[in-house]
Amino acid sequence: MPWVRRTRHLGLSAGVGSGAPRVVVHSYLTDERVRLSAEELESVLALPTSRWSWRADAATERFARDGIVVSDEAHEPFTSLRRRDEELTRAGWLPESLGYHLATRWDGVTVHRPSRDGQVKPLSARPSPPLPPFPERGGPRTHLPPVAIERAIEQVLANRRTVRHFDSDRHVDVTELASLLGSVWGARATSNVAPRDIALRKSSPSGGGLHPIEVYPIVRSVTGIEPGIYHYLAAQHELELVSATTPEGSRQLVERATAGQWFFADADVAFVLTARFARSFWKYRRHAKAYRTLLLDAGHLSQTFYLVCTELGLGPWVTAALDDAAIERALELDPMLEGVMAVCGCGWPSPGQGHLDPGFVALDEGDRSDGRLRSDGEA
């Protein structure tokens, strides 16, 4: 084993088990975890990340094969691992953020959800009650006047809700889909704020004005659009086909993508939100707050999506309980270069209240004044 250097794309955690203490090293080049002794870890950490060192021993060769160090050997697996190290370095990942991103990905996980007849499996008892919904700090209070925004936005906010039951006799049409895509994800304007740095203006805010979130509509039943997986071109306001499906194929994909949440799969169209990490990290390179801005971006977009759906009369939903790997395979994504942030969707809500919808009771002035919350059974 000739010239090597330590990859910076590593995560560390304490090993568990009997015997001599060991450390678990997570190589982000291979997405595999390797147990090292304290002496082996010391040997790895002695290697710099920014310059090459000469090492010719069996342990270092094993570290290179495990993706813990990078070798200049001109054959596999060393050449592929070296390219992967260079690729992640160019992307600008902070190792702690990449560790969180990988640790929270699901592959083949199914969430706890009700069956189609509405029956829910009993949950084990919680060890303690939840935190109160309305915490107080105990300081002096100032009573505020009622909300008095007599505008359309206040009514839209009041009507905003998550929908889990959809009308099977009425479907989203291409005009409504176009309105959603254009209003939520469409580009409104650009600005050259610095050399090679083009900021975008959309209807939602984005860290650095970069808007690294892409959207992939999964069409099940939209009048005027064939079923399939599409990519929305925000500048051109066009859809490009990724792969064709059938209505049932789209439904099954959305159910897998949402980790078994079958009620979301009945929507006419779902929207996969992904982040192009290198677009954000180009400006916020190995930055402690960069990954957080991506999560905020996805949250801003999903709320804008909810409001536009509500204005159109459509029933929206959003979830982060996702089988990330199933989506990545369907969209042919590299999860370290373009990762899944959330999935939302919509359809025409079915008349009445479904058995999956909670019954909310509005807070009135009396509730606010005495701090008491009414239950569904109270007048």
Helices and strands as residue ranges (DSSP letters): E 3-6, E 10-14, E 22-27, E 32-37, H 38-45, E 53-54, H 58-65, E 69-71, H 78-91, H 95-103, H 152-159, E 172-173, H 174-184, E 189-194, E 197-201, G 207-209, E 213-219, E 222-223, E 228-233, E 238-244, H 247-257, H 262-265, E 269-276, H 277-281, H 290-312, E 315-319, H 324-331, E 338-347, H 365-370
